[in-house]
Structures are given as C-alpha cells and as structure tokens.
Amino acid sequence: MREIGLYIHIPFCKRKCYYCDFNSYAGYDYLFDDYIRALLMEIESNSTKDYNVVSVYIGGGTPNLLPPSYIEKILKSVFKNYKILDGCEITIEMNPGLITEEKLKIYKDNGINRVSIGLQAFQNRLLKYIGRIHTIEDFFENYELVKKFFGNINIDLMYALPTQTFKEWQETLKEVVKLQPTHVSTYSLILEPNTSFYRLYEKGQLPIVDEEEELKMYHWGIEFLKEKGYHHYEISNFALPTFECRHNILYWECKNYLGFGAGAHSYMEDVRYSNIENIKDYIKSILERKSAVKEKIKLAKEDRMAEFMFLGMRMTKGVCDKDFKKRFGISLFEFYKKVIQKYLNEGLIEIDNECAKLTERGIDVSNVIFEEFLP
C-alpha cells in the first residue's frame, strides 16, 4: 500500500504576526465550535483505508490556541477514518505563551509524538518588533514543560529580521542548541503582500537586512548547526540523526497528502486541490454538504516532472536518477540535459552517485535554478 500524509489546518491566532501571510486570523474564537464541526465532517467525508498514513501534521495558525478537547476530537476522527501506521509521525505546531500541562497531556494521550514550537528569535526586543505574543521567558518556561511530555521537538527560527544583527542571530542559534531540540528550522524573512511588514516596506519605513548580510547569517547557521551534530537535509531544515521531518519530506518527494481545513492543499494521484480560504465560507460550504474544494488542477506530465525536480532539489541529497526514471520512464540527465549541463558548468549543481543536487553556491540562487525546470 502506498504512503500518504494528512495535513489539518487550524486558522486561528491570538494575534497576527507582522510578517505572516498564512491563512490565519485573530479574533475569530467565536467560530471554534462551528469550524471544528465542519473540519470533522470534511475528515470523515474523505475517509479511506487504501493508503498507509505515515504522517499527520496539525498546523496553523496556532493550533494550541484551541481548547485541547478540539484537538482530541480531530485525532479521534483521524484514527477512526484512516489507516494510521504504527510509528506514524504526528506533529502539532505550538506557540509559546499558550502551552499548558493539560494541553500537552491530552496531545500525548491522543497520539501526538512530535511538536514544533515557533520561537523565531531569542531577543525580547525582536519578538516584540515582529509581533509575537510571547517573551523569551515564556518560551523557556514552556519548553521545559514540553520536554516532560515529548522527546521529538522542532524549534522554528527566523533570520534577516528587520533590525536584527549578525550577533543576535548567532546568540539565537547558540542558545537554542543548548536546549538540544531534535530539529531546527531556519527561515529568512520574506516580505509578502498583505502583511504589516510589507505595508511598512512600501512606505520606506522597514529597515531591512541587505542580501549580503542575510547570506552571511544563513551560511554561519549551516556551519554552526553542522558542528553541533545537526544534519542539513533541506535548504531550511536541520535534524539530529533519524529526526528529519517525515511530513515535509512527503511534500518534497511529491507523494500523496490530503489537506483538511480552510485554505488547506492536497495532492492526490497527480491532482492538486485547494480549499476555500475564508473561514466562514469554508464552514458554510461544508455544513451545507457541499465540497470545500475551491480549485482542482490535474498536472500535466511535464509539470509533474518539474515539481519533482525543484521540490526534490530543496533536499541536500538532491534528486536521484533512479527515482526520476521509476516515476517518469526517462532519465533526468536526458530530459533536463541542457539545464543540468548549464549549472554544472557554473558550479551550481553537482552530480553525486547519479543524483543531481545543488552546491552550496547553488543553494544561494536556488529559486533562479528551480525556474529553469519549469516547462
């Protein structure tokens, strides 16, 4: 039986961070009950035992803003309606300041075995500047609590934040590594339209970090985390041995996954689906027994090949020819001969064991390279 992942979207936040363009909203607590009712109906209506579920990811938003009884209902429905493999990775995203012992106990009792905590920065001035609801003291207190219940913990961090110095980024990583999380994700700030930061940027009121400093932060982070025993397995992700995030690897390897909730995306048998984003419209559609799907795209073979390349090459192991041949019946070195030769000559791609992967310089300009694979 083939593998599948499940993604469950919780679009509620206590407050919207100034950089965030995710499908999440503050001040909608009054919709908790209706939203969960609709979500459970969607999970049940897509019920299948034809796949082995190897990962479940509850993301947001801020899933731990919900009363834990709702998370319990979601997981009970997932276990009832899908074939969850023993050892399935079940993750919940959490924000500090909203973590309690009661929540953690209920999460663990209902099968969650991995948590992802959004810290972003170690300095209180930066946390306040980017709109986080917590302090570093809140984080430390919550982290100690989380460790009592869970051994597999990711910490999310951001660099190239407005006004952030190189020293502050170094301090952030050094302090985080002392806590010995099993996984660390590091993302550079991207200014997205419809965010508070983007509006400030348009007015010339956001002091952004220049590209050279951003790359310096990124490269230092890679070397530092490698020294501390973390495997750099994807452009932005680092893990201790065996603790790579299985759910994200499903995405990067273009495997099947079902997404539930407002704005959630699915990829099933070469078809991409996306749900209605607006919370109220999503609830209305489901409760009226209509589909939550807003858009459905059947990918042409060349689009699938391109996605397989540029998503797979986000991982440091790259894309192996045997996997490409198995999926598409042709060698990637034959189909993408010109692109690969071009970037081999420029030292941006290398071939290792019949796998095409980005070099360190290639990672720095990865988006430019990825575009070349598009039909």
ZASEZA-192853 format. One record per residue (C-alpha): residue number from 1; x negated, y negated, z negated. Coordinates in steps of 0.2 Angstrom, whole numbers. Layout:
N
n_east_north_up
NUM_X_Y_Z
...
This chain:
375
n_east_north_up
1_0_0_0
2_-6_-17_4
3_-10_-30_-9
4_0_-46_-12
5_-1_-61_-24
6_13_-71_-32
7_12_-90_-35
8_25_-98_-46
9_26_-117_-46
10_31_-127_-61
11_33_-145_-55
12_35_-154_-72
13_22_-165_-80
14_22_-176_-96
15_13_-190_-86
16_7_-190_-68
17_-12_-192_-67
18_-18_-207_-57
19_-27_-196_-44
20_-14_-182_-42
21_-4_-179_-26
22_3_-162_-31
23_21_-159_-30
24_24_-163_-49
25_35_-176_-58
26_36_-184_-75
27_52_-187_-84
28_62_-173_-77
29_63_-162_-93
30_82_-163_-92
31_80_-151_-77
32_71_-137_-85
33_85_-126_-88
34_93_-128_-70
35_75_-126_-62
36_71_-110_-71
37_88_-103_-67
38_85_-107_-48
39_67_-100_-49
40_73_-84_-57
41_86_-82_-43
42_73_-85_-30
43_61_-72_-38
44_75_-59_-38
45_81_-63_-21
46_63_-59_-13
47_62_-43_-24
48_51_-30_-16
49_41_-14_-21
50_32_-12_-4
51_16_-21_-10
52_4_-19_-24
53_4_-36_-34
54_-14_-39_-39
55_-12_-57_-45
56_1_-69_-52
57_-3_-87_-54
58_8_-99_-63
59_3_-117_-58
60_9_-134_-58
61_12_-147_-63
62_9_-142_-81
63_17_-125_-85
64_13_-126_-103
65_24_-141_-105
66_39_-129_-103
67_46_-121_-119
68_37_-104_-119
69_54_-94_-118
70_55_-100_-100
71_38_-93_-96
72_44_-77_-104
73_59_-76_-93
74_49_-79_-77
75_37_-65_-81
76_50_-53_-86
77_58_-56_-69
78_42_-54_-60
79_38_-37_-69
80_56_-31_-65
81_56_-36_-47
82_39_-32_-41
83_26_-18_-42
84_13_-26_-54
85_-3_-16_-54
86_-12_-11_-70
87_-26_-24_-72
88_-16_-37_-62
89_-24_-54_-65
90_-10_-65_-72
91_-15_-84_-74
92_-7_-99_-81
93_-13_-117_-79
94_-13_-127_-95
95_-16_-145_-100
96_-24_-149_-117
97_-13_-158_-129
98_2_-147_-126
99_-6_-130_-131
100_1_-121_-147
101_-2_-105_-155
102_16_-100_-152
103_15_-103_-133
104_-2_-93_-132
105_6_-78_-142
106_21_-77_-130
107_10_-79_-115
108_-1_-65_-120
109_13_-54_-126
110_21_-56_-108
111_6_-50_-98
112_-4_-66_-96
113_-23_-62_-96
114_-31_-77_-89
115_-29_-96_-92
116_-35_-111_-83
117_-37_-127_-93
118_-38_-144_-85
119_-51_-154_-94
120_-58_-164_-79
121_-71_-175_-89
122_-79_-174_-106
123_-79_-193_-110
124_-63_-201_-118
125_-65_-217_-108
126_-65_-207_-91
127_-50_-196_-97
128_-40_-212_-101
129_-46_-220_-85
130_-39_-206_-74
131_-23_-205_-83
132_-25_-189_-93
133_-14_-187_-108
134_-27_-179_-119
135_-43_-183_-128
136_-59_-173_-129
137_-55_-169_-147
138_-38_-162_-141
139_-47_-151_-129
140_-60_-144_-142
141_-46_-140_-154
142_-35_-132_-141
143_-50_-122_-133
144_-54_-114_-150
145_-35_-109_-151
146_-35_-102_-133
147_-51_-91_-137
148_-42_-82_-151
149_-30_-75_-138
150_-39_-75_-121
151_-56_-69_-115
152_-54_-75_-97
153_-54_-94_-97
154_-57_-106_-82
155_-61_-124_-85
156_-56_-137_-71
157_-68_-152_-69
158_-69_-167_-58
159_-84_-177_-52
160_-86_-193_-42
161_-73_-201_-53
162_-72_-220_-52
163_-85_-227_-64
164_-92_-210_-68
165_-111_-210_-69
166_-123_-196_-65
167_-127_-194_-83
168_-109_-192_-88
169_-107_-178_-75
170_-122_-170_-82
171_-116_-171_-100
172_-99_-164_-95
173_-106_-148_-87
174_-119_-146_-102
175_-105_-147_-115
176_-93_-136_-105
177_-106_-122_-103
178_-109_-122_-122
179_-91_-116_-123
180_-95_-101_-112
181_-80_-100_-101
182_-79_-86_-89
183_-76_-98_-74
184_-79_-116_-70
185_-70_-125_-55
186_-78_-142_-50
187_-69_-153_-38
188_-74_-170_-31
189_-61_-184_-32
190_-51_-185_-15
191_-41_-201_-13
192_-24_-195_-7
193_-10_-206_-1
194_5_-209_-13
195_-7_-209_-29
196_-10_-223_-41
197_-28_-222_-36
198_-25_-224_-18
199_-15_-239_-20
200_-29_-247_-31
201_-41_-242_-17
202_-31_-250_-4
203_-31_-266_-14
204_-50_-265_-16
205_-48_-263_-35
206_-55_-245_-37
207_-74_-244_-40
208_-78_-228_-30
209_-94_-217_-31
210_-104_-218_-15
211_-106_-202_-4
212_-125_-200_-9
213_-121_-200_-27
214_-107_-188_-25
215_-118_-176_-16
216_-131_-178_-30
217_-118_-173_-43
218_-112_-158_-33
219_-130_-151_-30
220_-135_-154_-48
221_-119_-145_-53
222_-123_-130_-42
223_-141_-128_-48
224_-136_-130_-67
225_-122_-118_-66
226_-133_-105_-57
227_-146_-107_-70
228_-133_-103_-84
229_-128_-87_-75
230_-113_-93_-65
231_-111_-86_-48
232_-107_-99_-35
233_-95_-89_-25
234_-84_-103_-17
235_-88_-121_-12
236_-80_-127_-28
237_-80_-112_-39
238_-92_-103_-51
239_-89_-87_-61
240_-99_-76_-73
241_-101_-58_-65
242_-84_-50_-62
243_-74_-65_-67
244_-71_-73_-49
245_-53_-79_-47
246_-44_-65_-38
247_-29_-75_-34
248_-39_-89_-25
249_-49_-75_-16
250_-32_-69_-9
251_-30_-86_-1
252_-47_-87_6
253_-46_-70_13
254_-29_-74_22
255_-20_-60_13
256_-1_-60_9
257_6_-70_-5
258_23_-76_-10
259_26_-93_-17
260_41_-97_-28
261_47_-114_-34
262_49_-132_-27
263_36_-135_-14
264_28_-118_-15
265_20_-110_0
266_20_-92_6
267_10_-82_19
268_18_-65_24
269_13_-55_39
270_6_-69_49
271_20_-81_45
272_18_-97_34
273_33_-103_24
274_35_-119_13
275_49_-123_1
276_59_-138_-1
277_48_-150_-12
278_61_-161_-20
279_66_-153_-37
280_85_-157_-36
281_86_-152_-18
282_77_-136_-22
283_89_-132_-37
284_105_-136_-26
285_100_-125_-12
286_96_-110_-22
287_111_-112_-34
288_122_-113_-18
289_114_-96_-12
290_105_-105_2
291_87_-102_6
292_74_-113_-2
293_63_-112_13
294_61_-129_22
295_49_-123_36
296_43_-107_44
297_28_-106_56
298_23_-90_65
299_5_-92_68
300_-2_-88_85
301_-17_-76_85
302_-30_-90_89
303_-23_-100_74
304_-25_-84_63
305_-42_-82_69
306_-47_-100_65
307_-39_-99_47
308_-48_-83_44
309_-65_-91_48
310_-63_-108_39
311_-55_-101_24
312_-67_-87_23
313_-82_-98_25
314_-77_-108_10
315_-84_-92_1
316_-103_-91_-1
317_-103_-73_6
318_-96_-80_22
319_-85_-70_35
320_-92_-53_40
321_-90_-47_57
322_-83_-30_52
323_-69_-38_43
324_-65_-50_58
325_-66_-35_71
326_-55_-25_60
327_-42_-39_59
328_-43_-46_77
329_-51_-32_88
330_-66_-43_93
331_-82_-49_86
332_-83_-66_78
333_-100_-68_86
334_-92_-66_103
335_-76_-76_101
336_-85_-91_92
337_-102_-89_101
338_-103_-107_105
339_-98_-114_88
340_-109_-102_79
341_-124_-105_90
342_-122_-124_89
343_-123_-124_70
344_-136_-110_69
345_-147_-122_79
346_-143_-136_67
347_-147_-126_52
348_-129_-127_45
349_-124_-109_47
350_-134_-94_44
351_-131_-75_48
352_-134_-63_34
353_-130_-45_35
354_-119_-48_50
355_-109_-61_40
356_-108_-79_46
357_-110_-91_31
358_-113_-110_28
359_-131_-115_22
360_-132_-127_8
361_-133_-142_21
362_-118_-134_30
363_-108_-135_14
364_-111_-153_13
365_-102_-156_30
366_-91_-141_29
367_-75_-150_35
368_-83_-155_51
369_-89_-137_54
370_-72_-130_50
371_-63_-141_63
372_-73_-133_76
373_-65_-117_74
374_-48_-124_77
375_-40_-119_94
